[in-house]
Amino acid sequence: AAVGRVFHFLTQIVLANALGMASFGAYTLGFSVLNFLSAMSQAGLHQATVRFVAMGRAQEQPEMVRGVVRFAAIRVVIVSMLLAVALFFLRAPIANHLFHDPAFASTLMWTSLVLPLLCGVTWLGFALRGFRAVQAESVMREILNPGFFLLLCLLAVGFQIMSPQIAWLALLMSTMLALSYGVMRLQSCLRPYRIIPPLRGAMRCDLKISDSNGEPPPSP
């Protein structure tokens, strides 16, 4: 967590110096809207994922583990996409009537694009925690996402192309990278729970079938 906070702090300094007061203020406000909508899309489901995945693992119920992950992932995707689509098409009225700034509609557009990806990263972090993949969660949320974002911002400043749109594009790309890594690690965690264990008595049934096809079993 400390590494991620350092990356975030350094990124704020870079953006504040490169964007200026007005543009950085609009970016910060858009990022606050992004975090608020991300929390709404989770609606406590991330905590439930940790609890029930850990419970299914402890009780050795692979069906429960797969069911919880499938249900939570589908719900997060649907809710975040609905919020993103609504924000995308209503960005102009929201900017005019709620924030009293028509130019803020551009920031809300980028917010709607990043929202589903950020929701996915947030939920994946808690899902990995349920599998006790704490290191993978830390790499995704504390290193890849903020670290790559900082790197892209520094490159944009170095090439003198930094703008609010470039900052949002860098955030989109870094979140997409973290999401890809999280999905890959979650699939790795789920792999042992996709194997169907042999049925009880399968060896005994096979023995009876082989005996019936060949010579009768010897009498005791």
C-alpha positions as semicolon CSV with decimal commas, in nm:
position;residue;x (nm);y (nm);z (nm)
1;A;0,000;0,000;0,000
2;A;0,286;0,237;0,074
3;V;0,434;0,194;-0,274
4;G;0,101;0,270;-0,439
5;R;0,057;0,583;-0,229
6;V;0,402;0,704;-0,326
7;F;0,323;0,649;-0,695
8;H;-0,008;0,831;-0,653
9;F;0,153;1,123;-0,471
10;L;0,424;1,162;-0,736
11;T;0,166;1,144;-1,013
12;Q;-0,037;1,421;-0,852
13;I;0,271;1,643;-0,842
14;V;0,351;1,573;-1,207
15;L;-0,005;1,640;-1,321
16;A;-0,042;1,956;-1,111
17;N;0,273;2,106;-1,259
18;A;0,199;1,996;-1,616
19;L;-0,173;2,068;-1,642
20;G;-0,209;2,389;-1,447
21;M;-0,457;2,478;-1,178
22;A;-0,781;2,474;-1,382
23;S;-0,713;2,156;-1,580
24;F;-0,577;1,973;-1,277
25;G;-0,884;2,075;-1,078
26;A;-1,113;1,934;-1,348
27;Y;-0,909;1,612;-1,357
28;T;-0,926;1,576;-0,978
29;L;-1,301;1,633;-0,980
30;G;-1,346;1,376;-1,257
31;F;-1,135;1,128;-1,062
32;S;-1,356;1,182;-0,758
33;V;-1,664;1,109;-0,970
34;L;-1,488;0,798;-1,098
35;N;-1,419;0,666;-0,748
36;F;-1,775;0,742;-0,636
37;L;-1,933;0,553;-0,926
38;S;-1,687;0,267;-0,881
39;A;-1,795;0,232;-0,518
40;M;-2,160;0,237;-0,626
41;S;-2,105;-0,041;-0,878
42;Q;-1,944;-0,263;-0,615
43;A;-2,225;-0,215;-0,359
44;G;-2,045;-0,433;-0,104
45;L;-2,003;-0,719;-0,350
46;H;-1,623;-0,707;-0,324
47;Q;-1,640;-0,784;0,049
48;A;-1,888;-1,065;-0,013
49;T;-1,656;-1,212;-0,275
50;V;-1,369;-1,232;-0,028
51;R;-1,588;-1,394;0,235
52;F;-1,762;-1,656;0,024
53;V;-1,458;-1,749;-0,184
54;A;-1,262;-1,808;0,135
55;M;-1,555;-2,005;0,278
56;G;-1,581;-2,223;-0,031
57;R;-1,208;-2,291;-0,025
58;A;-1,216;-2,381;0,344
59;Q;-1,511;-2,618;0,295
60;E;-1,358;-2,765;-0,024
61;Q;-1,660;-2,675;-0,236
62;P;-1,534;-2,589;-0,586
63;E;-1,888;-2,533;-0,711
64;M;-1,937;-2,261;-0,452
65;V;-1,609;-2,092;-0,542
66;R;-1,685;-2,092;-0,914
67;G;-2,042;-1,978;-0,857
68;V;-1,943;-1,685;-0,637
69;V;-1,677;-1,566;-0,881
70;R;-1,907;-1,603;-1,180
71;F;-2,199;-1,424;-1,019
72;A;-1,991;-1,138;-0,879
73;A;-1,796;-1,085;-1,201
74;I;-2,110;-1,074;-1,417
75;R;-2,284;-0,835;-1,179
76;V;-1,987;-0,597;-1,160
77;V;-1,954;-0,591;-1,538
78;I;-2,325;-0,527;-1,595
79;V;-2,363;-0,255;-1,331
80;S;-2,042;-0,074;-1,424
81;M;-2,130;-0,084;-1,794
82;L;-2,478;0,053;-1,727
83;L;-2,336;0,338;-1,519
84;A;-2,071;0,408;-1,781
85;V;-2,324;0,418;-2,066
86;A;-2,557;0,643;-1,867
87;L;-2,273;0,880;-1,780
88;F;-2,150;0,887;-2,140
89;F;-2,485;0,988;-2,288
90;L;-2,584;1,219;-2,001
91;R;-2,247;1,390;-1,965
92;A;-2,363;1,719;-2,116
93;P;-2,672;1,768;-1,892
94;I;-2,474;1,659;-1,587
95;A;-2,194;1,902;-1,665
96;N;-2,437;2,188;-1,727
97;H;-2,685;2,142;-1,445
98;L;-2,486;1,966;-1,173
99;F;-2,136;2,111;-1,213
100;H;-2,235;2,432;-1,398
101;D;-1,944;2,387;-1,639
102;P;-2,017;2,273;-1,997
103;A;-1,648;2,201;-2,057
104;F;-1,658;1,938;-1,781
105;A;-1,852;1,711;-2,020
106;S;-1,521;1,610;-2,179
107;T;-1,389;1,496;-1,840
108;L;-1,708;1,299;-1,776
109;M;-1,665;1,126;-2,111
110;W;-1,321;0,999;-2,009
111;T;-1,462;0,904;-1,669
112;S;-1,723;0,685;-1,836
113;L;-1,454;0,509;-2,040
114;V;-1,231;0,432;-1,743
115;L;-1,515;0,334;-1,506
116;P;-1,572;-0,031;-1,614
117;L;-1,198;-0,100;-1,612
118;L;-1,147;0,051;-1,268
119;C;-1,445;-0,143;-1,130
120;G;-1,292;-0,461;-1,267
121;V;-0,954;-0,389;-1,109
122;T;-1,113;-0,312;-0,772
123;W;-1,321;-0,629;-0,770
124;L;-1,033;-0,844;-0,893
125;G;-0,820;-0,723;-0,605
126;F;-1,072;-0,849;-0,351
127;A;-1,127;-1,172;-0,544
128;L;-0,755;-1,244;-0,540
129;R;-0,756;-1,170;-0,169
130;G;-1,017;-1,442;-0,125
131;F;-0,772;-1,687;-0,284
132;R;-0,495;-1,553;-0,058
133;A;-0,310;-1,423;-0,363
134;V;-0,210;-1,110;-0,174
135;Q;0,109;-1,064;-0,372
136;A;-0,078;-1,068;-0,702
137;E;-0,326;-0,815;-0,564
138;S;-0,044;-0,586;-0,455
139;V;0,129;-0,610;-0,792
140;M;-0,193;-0,526;-0,974
141;R;-0,326;-0,243;-0,756
142;E;-0,012;-0,097;-0,599
143;I;0,252;-0,135;-0,871
144;L;0,112;-0,193;-1,220
145;N;-0,179;0,050;-1,212
146;P;-0,023;0,354;-1,039
147;G;0,333;0,280;-1,150
148;F;0,257;0,251;-1,520
149;F;0,031;0,557;-1,495
150;L;0,318;0,759;-1,347
151;L;0,555;0,633;-1,617
152;L;0,318;0,736;-1,896
153;C;0,268;1,080;-1,740
154;L;0,643;1,131;-1,715
155;L;0,685;1,031;-2,079
156;A;0,412;1,272;-2,184
157;V;0,577;1,553;-1,990
158;G;0,915;1,465;-2,137
159;F;0,780;1,477;-2,492
160;Q;0,583;1,794;-2,405
161;I;0,248;1,648;-2,508
162;M;0,079;1,645;-2,167
163;S;-0,285;1,754;-2,166
164;P;-0,599;1,652;-1,975
165;Q;-0,687;1,412;-2,257
166;I;-0,340;1,254;-2,248
167;A;-0,366;1,217;-1,870
168;W;-0,697;1,035;-1,898
169;L;-0,561;0,819;-2,181
170;A;-0,264;0,726;-1,963
171;L;-0,501;0,632;-1,681
172;L;-0,708;0,424;-1,923
173;M;-0,402;0,235;-2,049
174;S;-0,258;0,171;-1,702
175;T;-0,594;0,046;-1,573
176;M;-0,629;-0,181;-1,875
177;L;-0,284;-0,327;-1,807
178;A;-0,368;-0,392;-1,442
179;L;-0,701;-0,547;-1,540
180;S;-0,534;-0,785;-1,786
181;Y;-0,286;-0,896;-1,522
182;G;-0,563;-0,944;-1,264
183;V;-0,774;-1,155;-1,499
184;M;-0,474;-1,372;-1,580
185;R;-0,394;-1,429;-1,213
186;L;-0,758;-1,499;-1,125
187;Q;-0,774;-1,764;-1,397
188;S;-0,464;-1,921;-1,247
189;C;-0,629;-1,926;-0,904
190;L;-0,946;-2,081;-1,045
191;R;-0,769;-2,355;-1,239
192;P;-0,760;-2,609;-0,951
193;Y;-1,133;-2,559;-0,895
194;R;-1,222;-2,649;-1,254
195;I;-1,101;-3,007;-1,216
196;I;-1,390;-3,243;-1,143
197;P;-1,287;-3,488;-0,872
198;P;-1,347;-3,859;-0,937
199;L;-1,675;-3,997;-0,809
200;R;-1,673;-4,204;-0,496
201;G;-1,672;-4,572;-0,571
202;A;-1,549;-4,518;-0,928
203;M;-1,265;-4,764;-0,882
204;R;-1,508;-5,019;-0,740
205;C;-1,745;-4,973;-1,034
206;D;-1,460;-5,015;-1,281
207;L;-1,356;-5,334;-1,102
208;K;-1,708;-5,477;-1,124
209;I;-1,734;-5,395;-1,493
210;S;-1,400;-5,556;-1,572
211;D;-1,498;-5,864;-1,373
212;S;-1,828;-5,895;-1,555
213;N;-1,664;-5,869;-1,898
214;G;-1,399;-6,125;-1,818
215;E;-1,392;-6,425;-1,595
216;P;-1,615;-6,421;-1,288
217;P;-1,446;-6,308;-0,971
218;P;-1,304;-6,587;-0,761
219;S;-1,523;-6,710;-0,484
220;P;-1,397;-6,648;-0,132
